[in-house]
Amino acid sequence: MDSTKDLSRTVKPLPGVGCSAFYGNSVPTPTMNSHLVHLILSETITSSTTTKTVSEIYANDRLKLVRIQKPNSKSEALYDYSLGLVYQFQEGESCKVSPVKRGSIGLSQETGQFHLTRLFLLDGNYKYLGKMYLENRPEFAAKVWESISYNSTVNSDKYDKVVTTQYFTETVDNYGFDGHLIVATIINCYNKDTSNGKYKLIQAIKRDYSDFQVAETESEFQDKFSVAECKDFTSEMTLSIHLECKEPDCIKLAEEHVLLLKERVKEAIFWNYEISALRLKEMDVSFSTSRIDLMIDFLEAPNILDALSPKTYRVNYDTLKTLSRTRAASELECLNQLSNDFSDFDVVLFCPGVNICGTIKGIENVEEDAEKGHACQVFEIPLHNLNRMMREISNKDLQSHLLRDTAYKTISLTNGYHTYFKYKMVDVLDVTRDKTDHSNDMFYLIHANEILKADDPNVVVVPNVKTFADCYRACKNSDELNCRTLSYCSGDKTNECLVTNMVPSAAPIDEFENNPKCGIFTENPVLHYTVNRNRRFKSQSSLSEELWLYQCASKCGSDNRCHSFQICGSTCTLNEAYTDTATEYSDTCDIYIPKVANEYFATGHKLVTEVFHTEYNINHDQCAALCFSRIGGTEPCQSFNFCPKGRSTSTCSLSKFSVKDSKTKTHEEKSCLNYGLIDPFRHEHSSPVINVKKGTSGSAAFVIILFFLATGFLFGIGIPIAYSKIKILTIRSGQSSNDNYAWTRQVDEQPLN
């Protein structure tokens, strides 16, 4: 009898029963030889009922990433197993971040670690059973391996016996499983009948695999392993990593294998540092005769407090007594302390009223007392990975960590003759730029139930607005009117939008109007400034005032002499341009500088030789603000040279010359750039003050009205926003369409209540 021909006809019992007497030992189980896979998984679970799901899966074994999308579903899940977080994406919404659960796909039940072998359930002790034809795939003669385990957990349920059967077909393609292709997995779960000692089938899980693919480099699946669309991760840092090599033709080899070079750089970063691979947004590579420059954009680390999403419990006294505990003043301090506790816990409690910080095993052991219990924040840590979460390196520390190891950090590539070429990391520069998107500027409510005076010469009536968003965009996007304040009323038949470029304190308010459907809003002036945390000026150039942040920003923006301002609590001080030497560390103060980096463009690596002032240890935005503050005067700043911080401190050099002038003396520095004004004539006779808004005369208002008549508005998508005695309102710009507004008033389809 040849049992390898057709096992289903010659051998009893069939696969899935778990009869070890029929197993052989001569054929080893196929092993994975790829770390990047894509497949369609169809899973059918049969117990008292039958359920079927279909999932499209992308998996990266090296970086511990898995993306799952269910066809005909608008949601996707991206698992970051290195950090222990899962990102849930919903179409049209931002992503939701939460801890990975213990039973998630591809995780080992024992260790909580992810591996591709676990994803395909190949980590068991398999024995060869023979060949057979699959019931739903009669064209495949599959090789069969089987594993038996006892007292095992499947999908969070424990069974007395679990039989896992793997089906492979042979293939000429050597990718995937060493000459094999996995086609199906069947898991039969049994419990022992105590009355007769026999095993009874409780649940059967069948997995069918199709469209199986492998990739050679991460770049092929790069868009699948990205959280760039997650609106909670907009803060970025850009680092320029410099690699050098000495072997002949090493640069040429790297150019020919640029995708592999990128992969090696990723591995060097993510295997050696506590940095989630999902934080790498983009990587650009440029080559010179002896050096390779990699420009990498990093997203900020996720907020662990937000990701853990603690729940508030009224915990009873008996539970608090059983905690393994310490004391902490805040949630973050509590988590930091416990991150070094490697005992077996999966729940953390922080009770702010009594400063108790403790751990417990099992959320079911947290008992509540609605009347006498202490209010506690309860964090669940399913993977016992609090230590890893708290060690995630933030952007502010990222450059220093990479620089610390440049002395011995190398990247290796091999040519066709298996010769190793080494590329040494020689420097890491911080070349972060201000990438603020001003399309989401905020207006906030300053006067409820009130409206601007329509007959005031400084006020312009915007006709034909359907929603508040129309009024907001008309104010925000006008090139003719430097709009600072607006009012909006929602009526039963008409809606009224009034705008002015006057500051709120000077804007004319109609004292006779008292309408609950009206409100006066003002632009948030803070959005025009970049903050430098924990800094204060050593000496003050003006008297301090008791002003809130937005009031201080507004005052600075209206003062020709103000080039930065300092906030210490509620104390505001206007100052000269920011420099590192003029400031010092402070626990209580922050300094704000104007956002003017977008007024300059990079001219290249040719630097102006003759400079009149040099500052050290400031970033690009601060250097741009320093140059912009000196546009006027006897020695105007026409351009600046900026060398970012790397192994050496950053330098900012101001010059009254431009590289556009052929007479200007220049020299070249590979790691530095020169920046010139985009439109120098616009600033030639103007004050360097940012966003100064002045009143509009009656004649000017008439000109503005003619402008509105001539051009119309190209923003057709309204965003209905309701408010009732609210404190702050955030408006997000919608997408424009080609619908123009007419001058006749129309009824608001969704009036404010």
WOSULUR-V135639 format. One record per residue. N is the residue number from 0. RES is the residue in one small letter. PHI is phi in whole degrees, 0 to 359 (999 if undefined). Layout:
((N & RES & PHI) (N & RES & PHI))
This chain:
((0 & m & 999) (1 & d & 258) (2 & s & 287) (3 & t & 278) (4 & k & 279) (5 & d & 211) (6 & l & 299) (7 & s & 293) (8 & r & 257) (9 & t & 245) (10 & v & 239) (11 & k & 231) (12 & p & 281) (13 & l & 286) (14 & p & 303) (15 & g & 102) (16 & v & 280) (17 & g & 86) (18 & c & 254) (19 & s & 293) (20 & a & 293) (21 & f & 267) (22 & y & 279) (23 & g & 245) (24 & n & 237) (25 & s & 276) (26 & v & 247) (27 & p & 289) (28 & t & 289) (29 & p & 302) (30 & t & 245) (31 & m & 290) (32 & n & 232) (33 & s & 221) (34 & h & 247) (35 & l & 233) (36 & v & 226) (37 & h & 224) (38 & l & 199) (39 & i & 253) (40 & l & 247) (41 & s & 252) (42 & e & 241) (43 & t & 243) (44 & i & 249) (45 & t & 242) (46 & s & 219) (47 & s & 289) (48 & t & 230) (49 & t & 238) (50 & t & 234) (51 & k & 225) (52 & t & 229) (53 & v & 235) (54 & s & 227) (55 & e & 261) (56 & i & 237) (57 & y & 242) (58 & a & 224) (59 & n & 236) (60 & d & 288) (61 & r & 287) (62 & l & 268) (63 & k & 60) (64 & l & 234) (65 & v & 220) (66 & r & 243) (67 & i & 234) (68 & q & 230) (69 & k & 263) (70 & p & 306) (71 & n & 67) (72 & s & 242) (73 & k & 268) (74 & s & 245) (75 & e & 224) (76 & a & 233) (77 & l & 242) (78 & y & 265) (79 & d & 253) (80 & y & 286) (81 & s & 293) (82 & l & 263) (83 & g & 87) (84 & l & 236) (85 & v & 237) (86 & y & 253) (87 & q & 261) (88 & f & 257) (89 & q & 241) (90 & e & 304) (91 & g & 83) (92 & e & 232) (93 & s & 283) (94 & c & 268) (95 & k & 252) (96 & v & 253) (97 & s & 208) (98 & p & 292) (99 & v & 290) (100 & k & 276) (101 & r & 300) (102 & g & 269) (103 & s & 294) (104 & i & 300) (105 & g & 84) (106 & l & 268) (107 & s & 289) (108 & q & 295) (109 & e & 278) (110 & t & 258) (111 & g & 74) (112 & q & 261) (113 & f & 262) (114 & h & 212) (115 & l & 297) (116 & t & 299) (117 & r & 285) (118 & l & 302) (119 & f & 263) (120 & l & 58) (121 & l & 260) (122 & d & 268) (123 & g & 271) (124 & n & 268) (125 & y & 268) (126 & k & 237) (127 & y & 283) (128 & l & 253) (129 & g & 137) (130 & k & 245) (131 & m & 200) (132 & y & 262) (133 & l & 288) (134 & e & 298) (135 & n & 264) (136 & r & 223) (137 & p & 295) (138 & e & 280) (139 & f & 261) (140 & a & 266) (141 & a & 263) (142 & k & 279) (143 & v & 238) (144 & w & 238) (145 & e & 219) (146 & s & 227) (147 & i & 242) (148 & s & 225) (149 & y & 241) (150 & n & 51) (151 & s & 249) (152 & t & 255) (153 & v & 231) (154 & n & 51) (155 & s & 74) (156 & d & 251) (157 & k & 261) (158 & y & 230) (159 & d & 289) (160 & k & 212) (161 & v & 232) (162 & v & 249) (163 & t & 249) (164 & t & 244) (165 & q & 249) (166 & y & 241) (167 & f & 236) (168 & t & 248) (169 & e & 280) (170 & t & 214) (171 & v & 283) (172 & d & 285) (173 & n & 274) (174 & y & 279) (175 & g & 103) (176 & f & 226) (177 & d & 51) (178 & g & 83) (179 & h & 231) (180 & l & 225) (181 & i & 286) (182 & v & 242) (183 & a & 199) (184 & t & 223) (185 & i & 237) (186 & i & 246) (187 & n & 256) (188 & c & 250) (189 & y & 240) (190 & n & 238) (191 & k & 278) (192 & d & 281) (193 & t & 293) (194 & s & 284) (195 & n & 233) (196 & g & 76) (197 & k & 264) (198 & y & 275) (199 & k & 244) (200 & l & 291) (201 & i & 260) (202 & q & 210) (203 & a & 237) (204 & i & 241) (205 & k & 244) (206 & r & 245) (207 & d & 252) (208 & y & 252) (209 & s & 216) (210 & d & 52) (211 & f & 287) (212 & q & 223) (213 & v & 236) (214 & a & 237) (215 & e & 270) (216 & t & 227) (217 & e & 300) (218 & s & 297) (219 & e & 293) (220 & f & 247) (221 & q & 302) (222 & d & 291) (223 & k & 278) (224 & f & 250) (225 & s & 216) (226 & v & 247) (227 & a & 299) (228 & e & 280) (229 & c & 279) (230 & k & 294) (231 & d & 281) (232 & f & 236) (233 & t & 265) (234 & s & 290) (235 & e & 230) (236 & m & 226) (237 & t & 247) (238 & l & 245) (239 & s & 252) (240 & i & 260) (241 & h & 257) (242 & l & 245) (243 & e & 232) (244 & c & 218) (245 & k & 244) (246 & e & 291) (247 & p & 300) (248 & d & 65) (249 & c & 291) (250 & i & 293) (251 & k & 298) (252 & l & 298) (253 & a & 295) (254 & e & 297) (255 & e & 287) (256 & h & 234) (257 & v & 295) (258 & l & 293) (259 & l & 292) (260 & l & 299) (261 & k & 301) (262 & e & 296) (263 & r & 295) (264 & v & 294) (265 & k & 302) (266 & e & 298) (267 & a & 298) (268 & i & 279) (269 & f & 278) (270 & w & 275) (271 & n & 249) (272 & y & 228) (273 & e & 277) (274 & i & 224) (275 & s & 293) (276 & a & 296) (277 & l & 290) (278 & r & 282) (279 & l & 280) (280 & k & 271) (281 & e & 204) (282 & m & 223) (283 & d & 245) (284 & v & 238) (285 & s & 229) (286 & f & 239) (287 & s & 236) (288 & t & 293) (289 & s & 224) (290 & r & 215) (291 & i & 240) (292 & d & 249) (293 & l & 247) (294 & m & 262) (295 & i & 237) (296 & d & 265) (297 & f & 249) (298 & l & 282) (299 & e & 292) (300 & a & 297) (301 & p & 296) (302 & n & 284) (303 & i & 296) (304 & l & 300) (305 & d & 291) (306 & a & 295) (307 & l & 285) (308 & s & 44) (309 & p & 296) (310 & k & 251) (311 & t & 268) (312 & y & 242) (313 & r & 266) (314 & v & 278) (315 & n & 284) (316 & y & 293) (317 & d & 297) (318 & t & 294) (319 & l & 298) (320 & k & 293) (321 & t & 277) (322 & l & 293) (323 & s & 277) (324 & r & 224) (325 & t & 218) (326 & r & 237) (327 & a & 210) (328 & a & 267) (329 & s & 208) (330 & e & 299) (331 & l & 296) (332 & e & 297) (333 & c & 298) (334 & l & 295) (335 & n & 297) (336 & q & 297) (337 & l & 282) (338 & s & 294) (339 & n & 263) (340 & d & 263) (341 & f & 258) (342 & s & 287) (343 & d & 276) (344 & f & 224) (345 & d & 224) (346 & v & 223) (347 & v & 242) (348 & l & 240) (349 & f & 233) (350 & c & 247) (351 & p & 297) (352 & g & 296) (353 & v & 241) (354 & n & 56) (355 & i & 273) (356 & c & 229) (357 & g & 208) (358 & t & 233) (359 & i & 206) (360 & k & 261) (361 & g & 93) (362 & i & 296) (363 & e & 291) (364 & n & 272) (365 & v & 270) (366 & e & 263) (367 & e & 252) (368 & d & 221) (369 & a & 299) (370 & e & 265) (371 & k & 251) (372 & g & 289) (373 & h & 275) (374 & a & 287) (375 & c & 229) (376 & q & 272) (377 & v & 246) (378 & f & 252) (379 & e & 261) (380 & i & 238) (381 & p & 300) (382 & l & 265) (383 & h & 56) (384 & n & 244) (385 & l & 299) (386 & n & 300) (387 & r & 294) (388 & m & 300) (389 & m & 284) (390 & r & 268) (391 & e & 303) (392 & i & 282) (393 & s & 281) (394 & n & 301) (395 & k & 293) (396 & d & 254) (397 & l & 295) (398 & q & 299) (399 & s & 296) (400 & h & 294) (401 & l & 290) (402 & l & 297) (403 & r & 301) (404 & d & 252) (405 & t & 294) (406 & a & 298) (407 & y & 230) (408 & k & 274) (409 & t & 228) (410 & i & 245) (411 & s & 240) (412 & l & 230) (413 & t & 238) (414 & n & 268) (415 & g & 293) (416 & y & 259) (417 & h & 60) (418 & t & 267) (419 & y & 276) (420 & f & 243) (421 & k & 254) (422 & y & 240) (423 & k & 268) (424 & m & 281) (425 & v & 258) (426 & d & 198) (427 & v & 226) (428 & l & 254) (429 & d & 270) (430 & v & 242) (431 & t & 297) (432 & r & 241) (433 & d & 289) (434 & k & 248) (435 & t & 300) (436 & d & 267) (437 & h & 279) (438 & s & 289) (439 & n & 249) (440 & d & 304) (441 & m & 255) (442 & f & 244) (443 & y & 234) (444 & l & 287) (445 & i & 243) (446 & h & 221) (447 & a & 277) (448 & n & 68) (449 & e & 235) (450 & i & 213) (451 & l & 288) (452 & k & 284) (453 & a & 291) (454 & d & 267) (455 & d & 283) (456 & p & 296) (457 & n & 268) (458 & v & 245) (459 & v & 247) (460 & v & 271) (461 & v & 267) (462 & p & 278) (463 & n & 57) (464 & v & 258) (465 & k & 264) (466 & t & 221) (467 & f & 299) (468 & a & 298) (469 & d & 299) (470 & c & 296) (471 & y & 301) (472 & r & 289) (473 & a & 299) (474 & c & 289) (475 & k & 288) (476 & n & 261) (477 & s & 283) (478 & d & 277) (479 & e & 274) (480 & l & 247) (481 & n & 283) (482 & c & 290) (483 & r & 245) (484 & t & 222) (485 & l & 220) (486 & s & 229) (487 & y & 219) (488 & c & 233) (489 & s & 258) (490 & g & 253) (491 & d & 292) (492 & k & 241) (493 & t & 228) (494 & n & 238) (495 & e & 240) (496 & c & 236) (497 & l & 236) (498 & v & 228) (499 & t & 207) (500 & n & 261) (501 & m & 274) (502 & v & 292) (503 & p & 305) (504 & s & 293) (505 & a & 254) (506 & a & 294) (507 & p & 283) (508 & i & 255) (509 & d & 283) (510 & e & 289) (511 & f & 269) (512 & e & 272) (513 & n & 217) (514 & n & 242) (515 & p & 295) (516 & k & 261) (517 & c & 242) (518 & g & 195) (519 & i & 250) (520 & f & 238) (521 & t & 226) (522 & e & 293) (523 & n & 280) (524 & p & 290) (525 & v & 295) (526 & l & 295) (527 & h & 269) (528 & y & 229) (529 & t & 252) (530 & v & 266) (531 & n & 244) (532 & r & 291) (533 & n & 56) (534 & r & 229) (535 & r & 215) (536 & f & 284) (537 & k & 292) (538 & s & 224) (539 & q & 264) (540 & s & 257) (541 & s & 206) (542 & l & 282) (543 & s & 278) (544 & e & 228) (545 & e & 276) (546 & l & 222) (547 & w & 283) (548 & l & 305) (549 & y & 292) (550 & q & 291) (551 & c & 294) (552 & a & 297) (553 & s & 295) (554 & k & 294) (555 & c & 295) (556 & g & 294) (557 & s & 256) (558 & d & 245) (559 & n & 299) (560 & r & 269) (561 & c & 269) (562 & h & 242) (563 & s & 187) (564 & f & 217) (565 & q & 243) (566 & i & 240) (567 & c & 236) (568 & g & 70) (569 & s & 249) (570 & t & 259) (571 & c & 247) (572 & t & 226) (573 & l & 274) (574 & n & 219) (575 & e & 283) (576 & a & 297) (577 & y & 285) (578 & t & 220) (579 & d & 292) (580 & t & 291) (581 & a & 272) (582 & t & 236) (583 & e & 212) (584 & y & 293) (585 & s & 211) (586 & d & 284) (587 & t & 242) (588 & c & 240) (589 & d & 227) (590 & i & 243) (591 & y & 248) (592 & i & 240) (593 & p & 297) (594 & k & 276) (595 & v & 232) (596 & a & 300) (597 & n & 285) (598 & e & 278) (599 & y & 239) (600 & f & 230) (601 & a & 282) (602 & t & 272) (603 & g & 134) (604 & h & 272) (605 & k & 279) (606 & l & 261) (607 & v & 288) (608 & t & 286) (609 & e & 271) (610 & v & 237) (611 & f & 249) (612 & h & 201) (613 & t & 228) (614 & e & 242) (615 & y & 244) (616 & n & 62) (617 & i & 235) (618 & n & 270) (619 & h & 297) (620 & d & 298) (621 & q & 292) (622 & c & 293) (623 & a & 298) (624 & a & 295) (625 & l & 296) (626 & c & 294) (627 & f & 296) (628 & s & 290) (629 & r & 243) (630 & i & 294) (631 & g & 273) (632 & g & 101) (633 & t & 286) (634 & e & 232) (635 & p & 289) (636 & c & 272) (637 & q & 263) (638 & s & 200) (639 & f & 217) (640 & n & 263) (641 & f & 230) (642 & c & 246) (643 & p & 292) (644 & k & 291) (645 & g & 220) (646 & r & 293) (647 & s & 253) (648 & t & 289) (649 & s & 287) (650 & t & 230) (651 & c & 230) (652 & s & 241) (653 & l & 264) (654 & s & 222) (655 & k & 269) (656 & f & 245) (657 & s & 240) (658 & v & 292) (659 & k & 293) (660 & d & 280) (661 & s & 297) (662 & k & 275) (663 & t & 288) (664 & k & 281) (665 & t & 228) (666 & h & 216) (667 & e & 253) (668 & e & 226) (669 & k & 298) (670 & s & 269) (671 & c & 240) (672 & l & 224) (673 & n & 257) (674 & y & 233) (675 & g & 240) (676 & l & 296) (677 & i & 295) (678 & d & 226) (679 & p & 295) (680 & f & 291) (681 & r & 294) (682 & h & 256) (683 & e & 301) (684 & h & 241) (685 & s & 254) (686 & s & 284) (687 & p & 284) (688 & v & 292) (689 & i & 265) (690 & n & 57) (691 & v & 280) (692 & k & 251) (693 & k & 243) (694 & g & 294) (695 & t & 251) (696 & s & 285) (697 & g & 298) (698 & s & 294) (699 & a & 295) (700 & a & 298) (701 & f & 296) (702 & v & 297) (703 & i & 296) (704 & i & 299) (705 & l & 297) (706 & f & 297) (707 & f & 298) (708 & l & 297) (709 & a & 286) (710 & t & 260) (711 & g & 70) (712 & f & 236) (713 & l & 254) (714 & f & 234) (715 & g & 259) (716 & i & 261) (717 & g & 274) (718 & i & 241) (719 & p & 294) (720 & i & 230) (721 & a & 258) (722 & y & 209) (723 & s & 209) (724 & k & 55) (725 & i & 272) (726 & k & 268) (727 & i & 225) (728 & l & 229) (729 & t & 254) (730 & i & 247) (731 & r & 250) (732 & s & 295) (733 & g & 274) (734 & q & 275) (735 & s & 281) (736 & s & 233) (737 & n & 263) (738 & d & 279) (739 & n & 264) (740 & y & 275) (741 & a & 270) (742 & w & 269) (743 & t & 277) (744 & r & 287) (745 & q & 234) (746 & v & 281) (747 & d & 291) (748 & e & 293) (749 & q & 228) (750 & p & 293) (751 & l & 286) (752 & n & 260))
